[in-house]
Amino acid sequence: MINQDERTMHRDNRDAKYEDAAWIEDVARWRDEHQRAAAWLEKVRAAWNDAEVALQNHAEKIRRHELQLQRHERTVRDHWPRGDRLEHEKLTSEHEALKREHARMQQQHRQLKQRHESFMVEIRELLTLALAGAVVNETFA
């Protein structure tokens, strides 16, 4: 009976030793993967910063466009009623240029919105996973 228990103990110990070795290999592989993931996260951080700059630039373009529209509106109000054909053509041309610029900005805005919304969905999923299933507030507040 003692020999049977001794053999069982040796077998259990050998099995545990092999399993320990496999676990050490797993941990080493996971650490390598974590290092690669850290590099990826740095790329995400850089992309995030680029997106922030793009948002700031877009907001500045919107503000400039608003000012141009206000100036144009004042000019039309002040000069259209007593303007001649050349004045009307000039104002019309300016108006058309502002409309084209507005359409370009509208397209940029749609693209930024789509990129932002997609990114936020992905980041929420990543955070939920990284935080072990914690619910991530939709507003990150």
Sine and cosine of phi, psi and omega as CSV:
sin_phi,cos_phi,sin_psi,cos_psi,sin_omega,cos_omega
0.00,0.00,-0.65,0.76,0.01,-1.00
-0.90,0.43,-0.64,0.77,0.01,-1.00
-0.90,0.44,-0.65,0.76,0.03,-1.00
-0.88,0.47,-0.69,0.73,0.02,-1.00
-0.92,0.40,-0.60,0.80,0.02,-1.00
-0.92,0.40,-0.70,0.72,0.04,-1.00
-0.89,0.46,-0.66,0.75,0.01,-1.00
-0.88,0.47,-0.68,0.73,0.01,-1.00
-0.90,0.44,-0.69,0.73,0.02,-1.00
-0.89,0.46,-0.69,0.73,0.03,-1.00
-0.89,0.45,-0.71,0.70,0.03,-1.00
-0.87,0.50,-0.68,0.74,0.00,-1.00
-0.92,0.40,-0.68,0.73,0.03,-1.00
-0.88,0.47,-0.71,0.71,0.02,-1.00
-0.88,0.48,-0.68,0.73,0.02,-1.00
-0.90,0.44,-0.63,0.78,0.02,-1.00
-0.89,0.46,-0.70,0.71,0.03,-1.00
-0.90,0.43,-0.66,0.75,0.00,-1.00
-0.92,0.39,-0.65,0.76,0.06,-1.00
-0.86,0.52,-0.69,0.72,0.00,-1.00
-0.89,0.46,-0.66,0.75,0.03,-1.00
-0.90,0.43,-0.64,0.77,0.02,-1.00
-0.90,0.43,-0.65,0.76,0.03,-1.00
-0.88,0.48,-0.67,0.74,0.05,-1.00
-0.89,0.46,-0.66,0.75,0.05,-1.00
-0.86,0.52,-0.75,0.66,-0.04,-1.00
-0.89,0.47,-0.67,0.75,0.03,-1.00
-0.88,0.47,-0.68,0.73,0.03,-1.00
-0.90,0.43,-0.68,0.73,-0.01,-1.00
-0.90,0.43,-0.60,0.80,0.03,-1.00
-0.91,0.42,-0.65,0.76,0.08,-1.00
-0.87,0.49,-0.69,0.72,0.01,-1.00
-0.90,0.44,-0.63,0.78,0.04,-1.00
-0.89,0.46,-0.65,0.76,0.02,-1.00
-0.90,0.43,-0.67,0.74,0.06,-1.00
-0.90,0.44,-0.67,0.74,0.01,-1.00
-0.89,0.45,-0.60,0.80,0.04,-1.00
-0.88,0.48,-0.64,0.77,0.05,-1.00
-0.91,0.42,-0.65,0.76,0.04,-1.00
-0.89,0.45,-0.67,0.74,0.00,-1.00
-0.89,0.45,-0.56,0.83,0.09,-1.00
-0.90,0.44,-0.62,0.79,0.05,-1.00
-0.92,0.40,-0.62,0.79,0.06,-1.00
-0.89,0.46,-0.68,0.73,0.01,-1.00
-0.87,0.49,-0.69,0.73,0.02,-1.00
-0.90,0.44,-0.68,0.73,0.03,-1.00
-0.90,0.43,-0.63,0.78,0.04,-1.00
-0.87,0.50,-0.72,0.69,0.02,-1.00
-0.89,0.45,-0.65,0.76,0.05,-1.00
-0.88,0.47,-0.65,0.76,0.02,-1.00
-0.90,0.43,-0.61,0.79,0.03,-1.00
-0.90,0.44,-0.68,0.73,0.05,-1.00
-0.89,0.46,-0.67,0.74,0.02,-1.00
-0.88,0.47,-0.64,0.77,0.03,-1.00
-0.91,0.42,-0.68,0.73,0.03,-1.00
-0.88,0.47,-0.70,0.72,0.03,-1.00
-0.89,0.46,-0.66,0.75,0.01,-1.00
-0.89,0.45,-0.70,0.71,0.01,-1.00
-0.88,0.47,-0.64,0.77,0.02,-1.00
-0.91,0.41,-0.65,0.76,0.06,-1.00
-0.88,0.47,-0.64,0.77,0.02,-1.00
-0.89,0.46,-0.71,0.70,0.00,-1.00
-0.88,0.47,-0.68,0.73,0.03,-1.00
-0.90,0.44,-0.65,0.76,0.01,-1.00
-0.89,0.46,-0.67,0.74,0.03,-1.00
-0.86,0.51,-0.69,0.72,0.01,-1.00
-0.90,0.44,-0.66,0.75,0.04,-1.00
-0.88,0.48,-0.67,0.74,0.03,-1.00
-0.89,0.45,-0.67,0.75,0.02,-1.00
-0.89,0.45,-0.70,0.71,0.03,-1.00
-0.89,0.46,-0.69,0.72,-0.01,-1.00
-0.89,0.47,-0.69,0.72,-0.02,-1.00
-0.88,0.48,-0.68,0.74,0.04,-1.00
-0.90,0.44,-0.67,0.75,-0.01,-1.00
-0.90,0.44,-0.70,0.72,0.03,-1.00
-0.88,0.47,-0.73,0.69,-0.02,-1.00
-0.87,0.50,-0.66,0.75,-0.09,-1.00
-0.99,0.16,-0.51,0.86,-0.16,-0.99
-0.93,-0.38,-0.37,0.93,-0.07,-1.00
-0.89,0.46,-0.76,0.65,-0.10,-1.00
-0.85,0.53,-0.58,0.82,-0.05,-1.00
-0.93,-0.36,0.15,0.99,-0.03,-1.00
-0.98,0.18,0.39,-0.92,0.05,-1.00
-1.00,-0.06,-0.09,-1.00,-0.04,-1.00
-0.86,0.52,-0.68,0.74,0.00,-1.00
-0.90,0.44,-0.65,0.76,0.04,-1.00
-0.90,0.44,-0.68,0.74,0.01,-1.00
-0.90,0.43,-0.66,0.75,0.03,-1.00
-0.89,0.45,-0.66,0.75,0.02,-1.00
-0.88,0.47,-0.73,0.68,0.00,-1.00
-0.91,0.42,-0.62,0.79,0.03,-1.00
-0.91,0.41,-0.68,0.73,0.02,-1.00
-0.89,0.46,-0.69,0.72,0.05,-1.00
-0.88,0.48,-0.67,0.74,0.01,-1.00
-0.88,0.48,-0.70,0.71,0.01,-1.00
-0.90,0.44,-0.63,0.77,0.05,-1.00
-0.89,0.45,-0.66,0.75,0.04,-1.00
-0.91,0.42,-0.62,0.79,0.04,-1.00
-0.90,0.44,-0.68,0.74,0.03,-1.00
-0.90,0.44,-0.68,0.73,0.03,-1.00
-0.89,0.45,-0.65,0.76,0.03,-1.00
-0.88,0.47,-0.66,0.75,0.01,-1.00
-0.90,0.43,-0.64,0.77,0.06,-1.00
-0.89,0.46,-0.70,0.72,0.01,-1.00
-0.91,0.41,-0.59,0.81,0.03,-1.00
-0.88,0.48,-0.69,0.73,0.04,-1.00
-0.90,0.43,-0.70,0.71,0.05,-1.00
-0.86,0.51,-0.67,0.74,-0.02,-1.00
-0.89,0.45,-0.69,0.72,0.03,-1.00
-0.87,0.50,-0.70,0.72,-0.01,-1.00
-0.90,0.43,-0.69,0.72,0.04,-1.00
-0.89,0.45,-0.66,0.76,0.01,-1.00
-0.89,0.46,-0.73,0.68,0.00,-1.00
-0.88,0.47,-0.71,0.70,0.02,-1.00
-0.88,0.48,-0.71,0.70,-0.01,-1.00
-0.88,0.48,-0.76,0.65,-0.04,-1.00
-0.89,0.45,-0.66,0.75,0.04,-1.00
-0.89,0.45,-0.70,0.71,-0.01,-1.00
-0.89,0.46,-0.67,0.74,-0.03,-1.00
-0.91,0.41,-0.61,0.79,0.06,-1.00
-0.88,0.48,-0.74,0.68,-0.03,-1.00
-0.91,0.42,-0.66,0.75,-0.04,-1.00
-0.93,0.37,-0.59,0.81,0.06,-1.00
-0.89,0.45,-0.68,0.73,0.02,-1.00
-0.89,0.45,-0.68,0.73,0.02,-1.00
-0.89,0.45,-0.69,0.73,0.01,-1.00
-0.91,0.42,-0.66,0.75,0.02,-1.00
-0.87,0.49,-0.68,0.73,0.04,-1.00
-0.92,0.39,-0.73,0.68,-0.04,-1.00
-0.91,0.42,-0.52,0.86,-0.02,-1.00
-1.00,-0.08,0.42,0.91,0.10,-1.00
0.82,0.57,0.74,0.67,0.10,-0.99
1.00,0.08,0.10,0.99,0.03,-1.00
-0.90,0.45,0.56,-0.83,0.04,-1.00
-0.97,0.23,0.81,-0.58,0.01,-1.00
-0.99,-0.11,0.86,-0.51,-0.01,-1.00
-0.84,0.54,0.70,-0.72,-0.04,-1.00
-0.86,0.50,-0.47,0.88,-0.03,-1.00
-0.98,-0.20,0.02,1.00,-0.02,-1.00
0.86,0.51,0.42,0.91,-0.03,-1.00
-1.00,0.09,0.00,0.00,0.00,0.00
